[in-house]
């Protein structure tokens, strides 16, 4: 299986550290991938990313158009497609977790992994699994929009019981449970569900949709391929090459995060397209690829996804916003061995407080440059 996130051959960073001045803009230099031990060769598994809009609206459509008997059969089949990762919240002391401030709001931790997720949380092998994409999808109580915020994988944070390290090390050290604990500790945002993601699955969905429209701000090329400037239709393999590029981008890994978001957005928009929603065959194929690519916590059942789908039925493409947690620049770990991302703690405190209090819309109105633009480098 090809992977979006390559295991690094050198845990260090090839460029010298620098400090950016804009917490929402690219830093002056950018880190290479994280420095955890290389995992065993991955096996095929369920995974994926933001089925938020996809699964949500699509399942609602099936309910409306297929009849209750057909829907229940489809729901059962789709539920069987989803791989389960157990209960990542079970061992977390409730007294140590953030409180749910607003009833009805939902926060979903989306993790991109390049190795198989064990269905037995007790069998987690330290260092054998890793995550290179970390996102929090926030669904407000009024279901008016969805915001997805990426946390750079090399962000230097406190990992409970493990001291300071890159945030993606939490997944390697202790799986989904430790990742939830780490993210909740830094953000103060209560996580309701966990979904494991892998862009290989997104590739299949892109092909089922007949390709997606992605706008390239400026012509780029490297050993993986070349991309002309301007809007273009990409199939799954081409889109994978698009998000894998890094070394020739001014923001390096930060620009690659934006490209990941751009691809997810393109898939969401195509999924919402009338041509997809009104074609039973296309809809079925997309749903099957989608659920076959998901690994989720036990409590996030297909029934709960269906309820979320129905509640989000009025959400459209313009209501989906992507952004990245504010950074202060890049640097080195205290021992000098690792390149790291220094988060802008003050700016992050304000952002995550808005998420926890279900005030993201107001926060975005005050920070319009934080949102992913229409043209991505």
C-alpha positions in Angstrom: 0.0 0.0 0.0 1.4 3.4 -0.9 1.4 6.0 1.9 0.9 9.7 2.0 3.2 10.1 5.0 6.6 8.6 4.3 8.7 7.3 7.2 11.6 9.7 7.5 15.2 8.5 6.9 16.6 11.3 8.9 14.7 12.5 12.1 16.4 15.8 11.9 15.6 18.8 9.8 17.6 19.8 6.7 17.1 23.5 7.0 18.1 25.8 9.9 15.4 26.8 12.3 13.7 30.2 11.9 11.0 32.1 13.6 7.9 33.4 11.8 6.2 36.6 12.7 2.6 35.8 11.6 1.0 33.0 13.7 -1.3 32.3 10.7 1.3 32.5 8.0 4.1 30.2 6.9 7.2 30.1 9.2 10.5 31.2 7.8 11.7 27.6 7.8 10.0 24.3 8.1 10.7 20.9 9.8 11.1 17.5 8.3 8.8 14.7 9.4 8.9 13.5 13.1 11.6 11.4 14.6 9.9 8.4 16.0 11.3 4.9 15.2 10.2 3.6 11.8 7.1 1.4 12.1 6.7 -2.2 10.7 5.5 -2.4 7.2 1.8 -1.5 7.3 -1.0 -3.9 6.4 -4.3 -3.0 4.8 -6.9 -1.6 7.2 -9.8 0.6 7.5 -9.2 4.3 7.8 -10.1 7.8 6.3 -10.7 11.3 7.1 -13.4 13.8 7.1 -16.5 11.8 6.4 -18.1 14.6 8.2 -19.8 16.0 5.1 -19.5 12.9 3.1 -21.0 10.3 5.3 -23.3 12.8 6.9 -25.2 14.1 4.0 -24.9 10.9 1.9 -26.4 8.6 4.6 -29.2 11.1 5.1 -29.9 11.0 1.4 -30.1 7.2 1.5 -32.6 7.4 4.3 -34.8 9.8 2.3 -34.6 7.9 -1.0 -34.2 4.2 -0.3 -37.0 3.2 2.1 -36.6 2.1 5.6 -35.9 -1.6 4.8 -33.2 -0.8 2.3 -31.7 1.8 4.6 -31.5 -0.6 7.5 -29.7 -3.2 5.3 -27.4 -0.5 4.0 -26.7 0.8 7.5 -25.8 -2.7 8.7 -23.5 -3.3 5.8 -21.8 0.1 6.3 -21.4 -0.5 10.0 -19.6 -3.7 9.3 -17.2 -1.9 7.0 -16.0 0.4 9.8 -13.0 -0.9 11.8 -13.2 -0.3 15.5 -10.4 0.9 17.8 -12.1 0.2 21.1 -12.9 2.9 23.7 -10.0 5.4 23.8 -11.7 7.3 26.6 -12.3 4.4 29.0 -9.1 4.8 31.0 -9.1 8.6 31.1 -10.1 9.9 34.6 -13.1 12.1 34.1 -11.9 14.6 36.7 -8.8 15.2 34.5 -10.7 15.8 31.3 -12.1 19.1 30.0 -15.8 19.6 30.6 -18.3 19.8 27.8 -19.2 23.5 27.9 -22.0 23.6 25.4 -24.6 20.8 25.1 -24.9 19.5 21.5 -21.5 20.6 20.2 -19.2 17.8 19.0 -15.4 17.6 18.6 -13.9 14.8 16.6 -10.2 14.0 16.6 -9.1 12.9 13.2 -5.7 11.1 13.0 -3.8 10.1 9.9 -1.8 6.9 10.4 0.5 4.9 8.2 0.3 1.7 10.1 -2.5 -0.7 11.1 -4.6 0.2 14.1 -5.0 -2.6 16.6 -8.6 -3.4 17.5 -7.4 -4.4 20.9 -6.2 -1.2 22.8 -4.4 -3.4 25.3 -2.2 -4.8 22.6 -0.7 -1.4 21.6 3.0 -1.7 20.8 5.0 1.4 21.7 6.7 2.9 18.7 5.0 0.5 16.2 2.4 3.0 15.1 2.4 6.7 14.3 0.3 9.6 13.1 1.3 12.4 10.8 -1.9 14.2 10.4 -3.8 15.6 13.5 -7.0 17.5 13.1 -9.9 18.5 15.3 -13.3 18.7 13.5 -15.7 21.0 15.4 -19.4 20.7 14.8 -21.3 23.5 16.6 -24.5 22.9 18.6 -26.6 24.8 16.0 -25.1 22.6 13.1 -24.5 25.8 11.0 -21.0 24.9 9.9 -18.0 22.6 10.4 -14.5 23.7 11.1 -11.4 21.5 10.8 -8.2 22.6 12.5 -4.9 20.9 11.8 -2.2 20.7 14.6 1.3 20.4 13.0 2.6 17.0 13.7 6.0 18.3 15.0 4.4 20.7 17.5 6.4 20.7 20.8 4.0 19.9 23.6 3.8 18.1 26.9 2.8 14.4 26.5 1.4 13.2 29.8 3.9 10.7 31.4 6.5 11.3 28.7 7.6 14.9 29.1 8.0 17.3 26.2 8.0 15.9 22.7 6.5 16.2 19.3 2.7 15.8 19.5 2.7 13.0 17.0 4.8 11.0 19.4 1.8 10.6 21.7 0.2 8.2 19.2 3.4 6.2 18.9 3.8 6.0 22.7 0.3 5.2 23.7 -2.1 5.1 20.8 -5.5 6.9 20.6 -5.9 7.1 24.3 -2.6 9.0 24.9 -3.2 11.1 21.9 -6.6 12.2 23.2 -5.1 12.9 26.6 -2.3 15.0 25.0 -4.6 17.0 22.8 -7.1 17.6 25.5 -4.4 18.8 27.9 -3.0 21.3 25.4 -6.2 22.6 23.9 -8.6 22.3 26.8 -11.2 21.0 24.3 -13.1 17.8 25.1 -12.9 15.2 22.4 -16.1 13.2 21.8 -14.9 10.8 19.1 -11.8 9.5 17.4 -11.5 8.6 13.7 -8.3 7.2 12.2 -7.5 8.5 8.8 -5.4 7.4 5.8 -5.3 9.3 2.5 -4.9 6.1 0.6 -8.6 5.6 1.3 -9.3 9.1 0.2 -7.6 8.2 -3.1 -10.3 5.6 -3.7 -13.1 7.9 -2.9 -11.7 10.6 -5.3 -11.8 8.0 -8.1 -15.3 7.0 -7.2 -16.3 10.6 -7.5 -14.8 10.8 -11.0 -11.9 13.1 -9.8 -12.1 16.4 -7.9 -11.3 20.0 -8.8 -8.2 21.4 -7.1 -6.8 24.9 -7.8 -3.0 25.1 -7.8 -1.8 28.6 -7.0 1.6 28.3 -8.8 3.2 25.7 -11.0 5.2 23.2 -9.0 7.3 20.1 -9.8 9.6 17.6 -8.1 10.5 13.9 -8.6 6.9 12.9 -8.0 5.4 15.0 -10.8 4.5 18.4 -12.1 1.4 20.6 -11.6 0.5 23.5 -13.8 -1.0 26.6 -12.2 -4.8 27.0 -12.1 -7.8 24.8 -11.5 -7.6 21.2 -12.7 -9.4 17.9 -12.2 -7.3 15.4 -10.3 -7.9 11.6 -10.0 -6.9 9.9 -6.7 -3.3 9.1 -7.8 -2.6 12.6 -9.0 -4.1 14.1 -5.8 -1.8 11.8 -3.8 1.2 13.2 -5.6 -0.1 16.7 -5.1 -0.2 16.3 -1.3 3.1 14.5 -1.1 5.1 17.4 -2.5 7.0 19.2 0.1 10.6 20.0 -0.6 9.9 22.6 -3.4 7.2 24.4 -1.4 8.1 27.6 0.5 6.3 26.4 3.6 7.4 22.8 3.4 5.4 20.6 5.7 3.1 23.5 6.5 2.1 23.9 2.8 1.6 20.1 2.6 -0.9 20.4 5.5 -2.8 23.0 3.5 -2.7 20.8 0.5 -4.2 17.9 2.5 -7.0 20.3 3.7 -7.5 21.5 0.1 -8.0 17.9 -1.1 -10.4 17.0 1.7 -12.3 20.2 0.9 -12.5 19.3 -2.8 -13.8 15.8 -2.0 -16.4 17.2 0.4 -17.6 19.7 -2.3 -17.8 17.0 -4.9 -19.7 14.7 -2.5 -22.2 17.5 -2.0 -22.6 17.9 -5.8 -26.1 17.1 -7.1 -24.6 14.6 -9.6 -23.3 12.5 -6.7 -26.3 12.8 -4.4 -28.8 11.9 -7.1 -27.0 8.8 -8.5 -27.8 5.7 -6.4 -24.9 3.8 -7.9 -22.3 6.5 -7.4 -23.7 7.2 -4.0 -23.4 3.5 -3.0 -19.9 3.2 -4.3 -18.7 6.4 -2.5 -20.3 5.3 0.8 -18.8 1.8 0.5 -15.3 3.2 -0.1 -15.8 5.8 2.7 -16.9 3.4 5.4 -14.3 0.7 4.3 -11.7 3.4 5.0 -12.8 4.4 8.5 -11.4 3.2 11.9 -13.5 4.8 14.7 -14.0 4.5 18.4 -16.7 2.0 19.4 -19.2 4.6 20.4 -19.2 6.3 17.0 -21.7 3.9 15.4 -23.2 4.3 12.0 -26.4 5.2 13.7 -24.7 8.1 15.5 -23.2 9.1 12.2 -26.6 9.0 10.6 -28.0 11.3 13.3 -25.1 13.7 12.8 -25.8 13.5 9.1 -29.4 14.5 9.5 -28.5 17.3 11.8 -26.0 18.7 9.2 -28.4 18.4 6.2 -28.4 22.2 5.7 -24.6 22.5 5.7 -23.1 23.3 2.3 -19.6 23.7 0.9 -19.2 27.3 2.1 -19.9 26.2 5.6 -16.8 24.0 5.7 -13.7 25.9 7.0 -10.1 24.6 7.3 -7.4 26.2 9.3 -4.1 25.4 11.1 -3.3 26.0 14.8 -1.2 29.2 15.1 2.6 28.7 15.1 5.3 31.0 16.3 8.0 29.4 14.1 10.3 26.4 14.1 13.3 25.5 16.2 15.2 22.6 17.8 14.5 20.4 20.7 16.5 21.2 23.9 19.0 18.4 23.0 19.3 19.8 19.5 18.5 16.4 17.9 15.0 17.2 16.6 13.5 19.9 14.5 10.2 21.1 16.1 7.3 23.5 15.6 6.9 26.1 18.3 3.2 26.8 18.7 2.0 30.3 19.4 0.6 29.5 22.9 -1.3 32.8 23.4 -3.0 32.6 20.0 -3.8 28.9 20.5 -5.3 29.6 23.9 -7.8 32.0 22.3 -8.6 29.7 19.4 -9.2 26.6 21.5 -11.2 28.6 24.0 -13.5 29.6 21.1 -13.7 25.9 20.1 -14.5 24.7 23.6 -17.1 27.4 24.1 -18.6 26.8 20.6 -17.7 30.3 19.5 -15.6 29.5 16.4 -17.7 31.6 14.1 -17.0 34.7 16.1 -13.3 33.8 16.4 -13.1 33.4 12.6 -14.8 36.8 12.1 -12.0 38.3 14.1 -9.2 36.3 12.4 -10.3 36.0 8.7 -6.7 35.2 7.6 -6.7 32.0 9.7 -9.0 30.2 7.2 -7.7 28.2 4.3 -7.9 30.3 1.2 -9.4 29.3 -2.2 -5.9 29.2 -3.8 -3.4 27.0 -2.0 0.4 27.0 -2.8 
